[in-house]
C-alpha cells in the first residue's frame, strides 16, 4: 500500500495518477474528498483529514509500505518549524508505530551550503526528523518550481512582466512539478532501495530570469520582461497578501541564499537532469493559463 499526501496539489495529484496507472494499491489523505477526481475516489482508499493530525496519519499509515510526504503550504504559520518539522511530528510517530518501510518526500537543494536559507533550512531539518525515525528515506532535492510562475500569470497577461528579487542574469536550475512527481512515483514503486539518500531533480538546464522572459516571449507571441525588485519590496508584497512575518522572512532568506549560490552546489548529471524544459513547460502550462 502506498499512501499519498496532498493528492489534490500540483505534485501530489500527479503522484496519485502515476501510482494508479502502474496498478499500485493507493490510499490518499485529503482534507476534502469532494476535491478528488471521481476516478481517484473510485480506485483509491480515501482518508479524510489533515496529514498533520495524529489520528488521521495513524489510520492512513496502517498497513502501508511506502508514503509520499509533502508539507502543505501554511502562509499564516507563526514559524517555519510549524510548517515543516512540527507539522511532520505526528507522521513521524506514525511511521514508527505503524511500521512504514519507505518514505519519499519533496525537499530542497542546499544541504551544508549556507547556514541560513529560510524555508530551505527548515525543510532540511524536517528531512533529518523523518530520517531519525529509522524509515528508509529519499528526499527529492529540488530547486525553484517552474510552476511557481503560474502565480504571476495575470501580470504576464495584463502587463507583460513578471517580478523577482533575483538578478535578471543569475542562472539557476528550475524543474517542473511533473518531473518531481515522476521521480517520486519511480521511488514509491521500487521496494529495493534502503537507507537514506537525496535524489536531485534539477531540470535539464540552468536559466536566468532574462532567459525565461525571452522564452515566454517566444512561446506566448507577445513581449514579456523580467523586473527585479528589492528583497524589501518582495517581503512587503508577501505581507500585503496576508503571509505571516515568519513565512515572509523565510522566503526572503531563501531568495538571498539562492542568489548567493544555494542551488549551485549540486553538480548536474544525466541522472539529476529531469527532462521537461522551460519552453515545454510554457507551452503546456503557462500558455493556457495566460492566453486561455
Residue, then its C-alpha position, 0 to 999 in steps of 0.5 A: x500500500x502506498x499512501x499519498x499526501x496532498x493528492x489534490x496539489x500540483x505534485x501530489x495529484x500527479x503522484x496519485x495518477x502515476x501510482x494508479x496507472x502502474x496498478x499500485x494499491x493507493x490510499x490518499x489523505x485529503x482534507x476534502x474528498x469532494x476535491x478528488x477526481x471521481x476516478x481517484x475516489x473510485x480506485x483509491x482508499x480515501x482518508x479524510x483529514x489533515x496529514x498533520x493530525x495524529x489520528x488521521x496519519x495513524x489510520x492512513x499509515x496502517x498497513x502501508x509500505x511506502x508514503x509520499x510526504x509533502x508539507x502543505x503550504x501554511x502562509x499564516x504559520x507563526x514559524x517555519x518549524x510549524x510548517x515543516x518539522x512540527x507539522x511532520x511530528x505526528x507522521x513521524x510517530x506514525x511511521x514508527x508505530x505503524x511500521x512504514x518501510x519507505x518514505x519519499x518526500x519533496x525537499x530542497x537543494x542546499x544541504x551544508x551550503x549556507x547556514x541560513x536559507x529560510x524555508x530551505x533550512x527548515x525543510x532540511x531539518x524536517x528531512x533529518x526528523x523523518x530520517x531519525x525515525x529509522x524509515x528508509x528515506x529519499x528526499x527529492x532535492x529540488x530547486x525553484x518550481x517552474x510552476x511557481x510562475x503560474x502565480x504571476x500569470x495575470x501580470x504576464x497577461x495584463x502587463x507583460x512582466x513578471x517580478x523577482x528579487x533575483x538578478x535578471x542574469x543569475x542562472x539557476x536550475x528550475x524543474x517542473x512539478x511533473x518531473x518531481x512527481x515522476x521521480x517520486x512515483x519511480x521511488x514509491x514503486x521500487x521496494x529495493x532501495x534502503x537507507x537514506x539518500x537525496x535524489x536531485x531533480x534539477x531540470x535539464x538546464x540552468x536559466x536566468x530570469x532574462x532567459x525565461x522572459x525571452x522564452x515566454x516571449x517566444x512561446x506566448x507571441x507577445x513581449x514579456x520582461x523580467x523586473x527585479x525588485x528589492x528583497x524589501x519590496x518582495x517581503x512587503x508584497x508577501x505581507x500585503x497578501x496576508x503571509x505571516x512575518x515568519x513565512x515572509x522572512x523565510x522566503x526572503x532568506x531563501x531568495x538571498x541564499x539562492x542568489x548567493x549560490x544555494x542551488x549551485x552546489x549540486x553538480x548536474x548529471x544525466x541522472x539529476x537532469x529531469x527532462x521537461x524544459x522551460x519552453x515545454x513547460x510554457x507551452x503546456x502550462x503557462x500558455x493556457x493559463x495566460x492566453x486561455 
